Amino acid sequence: MWKLLFATFVVICHAKSENFSFMKEDMEKLEQELKNVNLKEAAKKSLKDMTTDELVEELKKEIGFTKKSIEDNFKINVDDIDLKKSESLEDAMWANTLSLMDKELADSTLKRNVDGQKCEDLVDCNPYKKFCDTAEYKPILTKRCPKFCGYCHAGTTIVEEVECKDNPSAQCKALEKNCFKDPRVPKFCPKTCGMCRAEAPPKCSQSEFGCCWDKETTKLDVEGKNCPECENVYNSACQMFKAECNSLLEPGVFMRKNCPKTCDLCSDECKDSAKQSFYCAFWKNELKWCESKKDIMKHYCPKTCNFC
């Protein structure tokens, strides 16, 4: 302890010699430390002055402290080992899953539509137009009015309703945190990654003039004179974080709300929704929603579905 205090004193003298006021403060602190040390030393009894009982108590304290120190160090080491084992296991599982994904992607033979089945209407379908997008009547109209109701794929085949579920060969629960980091994960774990559902389009999408640039406000005329002004709330921050505009995480939510101009949301240009663009390709190619859920796709993914 004395050596440490002396070393501190030497450092103060060399480092602070040019500034007397700071040196004085540090010296006062050092002085207080020396007093504390002297008080502690004075409080201790020498071994000669201790009774047998006092010596035993002192020994117990020392042993107890040493034991606790050993236990704490052991626990830290065990926790460190467990953490490393967990990380190694996760890394191995992730590598194995990626290997399975790569193999299945390379050998993919999944096709989600019914090939070879002719897509023709069997009756006059005009009276049933309002029922085309009704779940209750869709099974019947798929057989009787597939072409009229837009259930056909490429105008020749009938689109089969696709069940959206996770691939059993993927460890989806463990991979959930990678849903938006690795493009292979959503393909194998669509349900876990939230790819199987979409928010219902807002009411403005069904109105006469459609939605304003914010995709929420209903246009009251062709020009959208009632639409809110499209301006950034911030300037520097919006430019700095422009790359986050299409993020599905919190930064993306912030940018689309506060930086619409930077995120290119102000125009009426036909393009996929910035919020849902990540999902559009999956909804089109895997679930065939461009044909089976036109209302949703016209609002969120018009460019992907060639509705422009």
C-alpha positions in Angstrom: 0.0 0.0 0.0 2.8 2.4 0.9 4.6 1.7 -2.3 1.4 2.5 -4.3 1.0 5.8 -2.5 4.6 6.7 -3.0 4.3 5.9 -6.7 1.2 8.1 -6.8 3.1 10.9 -5.3 6.0 10.6 -7.8 3.5 10.7 -10.7 1.8 13.8 -9.3 5.1 15.6 -8.9 6.2 14.9 -12.5 2.9 15.3 -14.2 1.7 18.4 -12.4 4.9 20.4 -11.7 3.8 23.0 -14.3 0.4 23.5 -12.7 0.7 24.3 -9.0 -3.1 24.5 -8.2 -3.8 21.1 -9.6 -0.8 19.7 -7.8 -2.1 21.1 -4.5 -5.4 19.4 -4.9 -3.8 16.0 -5.7 -1.5 16.3 -2.8 -4.4 16.9 -0.4 -6.0 13.8 -1.7 -2.8 11.9 -1.2 -2.6 13.2 2.3 -6.1 12.0 3.1 -5.2 8.5 1.8 -2.1 8.5 4.1 -4.3 9.4 7.1 -6.7 6.6 6.3 -3.9 4.1 6.0 -2.5 5.2 9.4 -5.9 4.8 11.0 -6.3 1.3 9.7 -2.9 0.3 10.9 -3.5 1.7 14.3 -6.8 -0.2 14.6 -5.1 -3.5 14.0 -3.7 -5.4 17.0 -0.4 -7.1 16.8 -0.3 -10.9 17.1 1.3 -10.5 20.5 -1.6 -8.5 21.9 -4.4 -10.9 20.6 -6.0 -13.5 22.8 -6.5 -17.1 21.5 -10.1 -16.4 20.7 -9.3 -13.3 18.8 -6.7 -15.1 16.8 -9.2 -17.8 15.9 -11.8 -15.2 14.8 -9.2 -13.4 12.7 -8.2 -16.7 11.0 -11.9 -17.5 10.3 -12.4 -14.1 8.6 -9.3 -14.7 6.5 -10.3 -18.2 5.5 -13.9 -17.1 4.8 -12.7 -14.3 2.5 -10.3 -16.6 0.7 -13.1 -19.3 0.3 -15.5 -16.7 -1.1 -12.9 -15.4 -3.5 -12.2 -19.0 -4.8 -16.0 -19.7 -5.2 -16.6 -16.4 -7.1 -13.7 -17.1 -9.4 -14.9 -20.7 -10.0 -18.4 -19.5 -10.7 -17.1 -16.9 -13.2 -15.0 -19.6 -15.0 -18.0 -22.0 -15.1 -20.3 -19.3 -16.5 -17.6 -18.4 -19.1 -17.4 -22.1 -20.1 -21.2 -22.4 -20.4 -21.4 -19.3 -22.5 -18.7 -20.5 -24.9 -20.3 -23.9 -25.1 -23.7 -22.3 -25.9 -22.1 -20.0 -28.5 -20.3 -23.0 -30.1 -23.5 -25.0 -30.2 -25.4 -22.2 -31.8 -22.7 -21.6 -34.3 -22.6 -25.3 -35.2 -26.4 -25.4 -35.5 -26.5 -22.3 -37.6 -23.8 -23.7 -39.9 -25.7 -27.0 -40.3 -28.9 -25.2 -41.0 -27.3 -23.0 -43.6 -25.9 -26.1 -45.2 -29.3 -27.6 -45.4 -30.8 -24.4 -46.8 -28.1 -24.2 -49.5 -28.8 -27.8 -50.5 -32.5 -27.3 -50.7 -32.3 -24.1 -52.5 -29.9 -25.7 -55.1 -32.2 -28.7 -55.5 -35.5 -26.8 -55.1 -38.4 -28.5 -56.9 -41.2 -26.7 -55.1 -43.9 -25.4 -57.4 -47.0 -23.8 -55.9 -49.4 -23.8 -58.8 -51.4 -26.6 -60.5 -49.7 -27.0 -63.8 -51.6 -28.5 -66.8 -55.1 -27.7 -65.5 -56.9 -25.5 -68.0 -58.0 -22.2 -66.7 -61.5 -21.5 -68.2 -64.8 -20.2 -66.8 -67.6 -22.8 -66.8 -70.5 -20.4 -66.5 -71.4 -16.7 -67.0 -69.5 -15.2 -64.1 -70.5 -11.5 -64.2 -73.2 -12.0 -61.5 -70.6 -13.3 -59.1 -68.0 -10.5 -59.4 -68.5 -9.2 -55.9 -68.0 -12.7 -54.5 -64.5 -13.3 -56.1 -62.6 -12.1 -53.1 -64.9 -13.6 -50.5 -63.4 -16.6 -48.6 -66.8 -18.3 -48.3 -67.4 -18.5 -52.1 -63.8 -18.8 -53.3 -63.6 -22.6 -53.3 -66.7 -22.8 -55.6 -65.6 -19.9 -57.9 -62.1 -21.3 -58.3 -63.7 -24.2 -60.1 -66.5 -22.3 -62.0 -65.0 -18.8 -62.6 -61.2 -19.0 -62.2 -60.3 -16.8 -65.2 -63.0 -14.1 -64.4 -62.0 -13.9 -60.8 -58.3 -13.7 -61.5 -57.3 -17.0 -60.0 -55.3 -18.1 -63.0 -51.5 -18.0 -63.2 -50.1 -16.6 -66.5 -53.6 -17.0 -67.9 -53.4 -20.7 -68.3 -53.4 -22.4 -64.9 -55.4 -22.2 -61.7 -53.5 -21.0 -58.7 -53.7 -23.3 -55.7 -54.1 -21.8 -52.3 -50.7 -22.1 -50.7 -50.2 -23.2 -47.1 -47.6 -20.9 -45.5 -45.6 -22.9 -43.0 -42.0 -23.4 -41.8 -39.8 -26.0 -43.3 -39.4 -28.8 -40.7 -35.7 -29.3 -41.7 -34.9 -25.8 -40.5 -34.4 -24.9 -36.8 -36.7 -21.9 -37.2 -37.1 -21.0 -33.5 -33.3 -20.7 -33.1 -33.0 -18.8 -36.4 -35.7 -16.3 -35.7 -33.2 -13.5 -34.9 -31.7 -13.9 -38.4 -35.0 -13.4 -40.2 -34.0 -10.1 -41.6 -30.2 -10.7 -41.7 -30.0 -13.7 -44.0 -32.3 -13.9 -47.1 -32.4 -17.6 -46.9 -34.1 -17.8 -43.5 -37.5 -16.3 -44.4 -37.7 -18.8 -47.3 -37.4 -21.7 -44.9 -39.1 -20.1 -41.9 -41.8 -17.9 -43.3 -44.2 -18.4 -40.5 -41.6 -17.7 -37.8 -40.4 -14.6 -39.7 -44.0 -13.2 -40.1 -44.1 -13.7 -43.8 -47.5 -15.5 -43.8 -49.7 -12.6 -43.1 -50.2 -9.0 -44.2 -52.0 -6.0 -42.7 -55.3 -5.3 -44.4 -55.0 -2.3 -46.8 -56.3 0.9 -45.3 -59.8 2.2 -46.2 -58.3 4.8 -48.5 -57.1 2.1 -50.9 -60.8 1.4 -51.7 -61.8 5.0 -52.2 -62.5 6.8 -55.5 -59.2 8.6 -55.7 -57.1 6.3 -53.6 -54.6 7.2 -50.9 -52.3 10.1 -50.4 -48.5 9.7 -50.4 -48.6 8.6 -46.7 -50.8 5.5 -47.7 -53.2 6.4 -44.9 -55.0 9.6 -45.8 -57.9 9.4 -48.3 -57.6 11.6 -51.4 -60.6 13.9 -51.8 -59.7 14.7 -55.5 -57.4 13.6 -58.2 -54.7 16.1 -57.2 -54.9 15.2 -53.6 -55.1 18.8 -52.4 -56.1 17.7 -49.0 -53.0 15.5 -48.5 -50.6 16.4 -45.8 -47.3 18.1 -46.8 -44.5 15.7 -47.4 -41.5 17.1 -45.5 -38.7 15.8 -43.3 -39.0 16.5 -39.6 -35.2 16.5 -39.4 -32.5 17.4 -41.8 -29.1 16.1 -40.9 -30.4 13.0 -39.2 -32.5 12.1 -42.2 -29.6 12.3 -44.6 -27.3 10.4 -42.2 -29.6 7.4 -41.8 -31.1 7.3 -45.3 -29.9 3.6 -45.7 -32.4 2.6 -43.0 -35.5 3.8 -45.0 -36.5 0.2 -45.9 -35.5 -1.4 -42.7 -38.2 -3.5 -40.9 -36.7 -2.6 -37.5 -37.1 0.5 -35.4 -34.7 2.7 -37.5 -36.9 2.1 -40.5 -40.1 3.0 -38.7 -38.5 6.2 -37.5 -37.2 7.1 -41.0 -40.5 6.5 -42.8 -42.4 8.5 -40.2 -40.0 11.4 -39.8 -38.1 11.5 -43.1 -40.6 10.8 -45.9 -38.9 13.1 -48.4 -35.5 11.5 -47.9 -37.1 8.0 -48.2 -38.7 9.0 -51.5 -42.3 8.5 -50.2 -43.7 11.8 -51.5 -44.6 11.0 -55.1 -47.5 9.1 -56.6 -45.2 6.9 -58.6 -46.2 3.3 -58.9 -43.8 1.4 -56.6 -43.8 -1.1 -53.8 -44.5 0.1 -50.3 -41.2 0.9 -48.4 -42.6 -0.8 -45.3 -43.6 -4.1 -47.1 -41.1 -4.2 -50.0 -39.1 -6.9 -48.2 -42.0 -9.3 -48.3 -43.2 -8.6 -51.9 -41.0 -11.1 -53.7 -42.0 -13.9 -51.3 -45.7 -13.1 -51.4 -45.5 -13.2 -55.2 -43.3 -16.2 -55.9 -44.0 -18.5 -53.0 -47.6 -17.6 -52.0 -48.9 -16.5 -55.4 -50.6 -13.5 -53.8 -50.5 -11.4 -57.0 -53.3 -13.6 -58.2 -55.0 -14.7 -55.0 -54.9 -11.5 -52.9 -54.9 -8.8 -55.5 -56.3 -6.1 -53.1 -53.4 -6.5 -50.7 -50.8 -6.7 -53.5 -52.1 -3.7 -55.4 -51.7 -1.6 -52.3 -48.4 -2.9 -51.0 -46.6 -4.5 -54.0 -47.9 -3.0 -57.3 -44.5 -2.9 -59.0 -43.6 -6.5 -58.0 -47.0 -7.8 -59.4 -46.8 -5.6 -62.6 -49.9 -3.7 -61.7 -48.4 -0.4 -62.6 
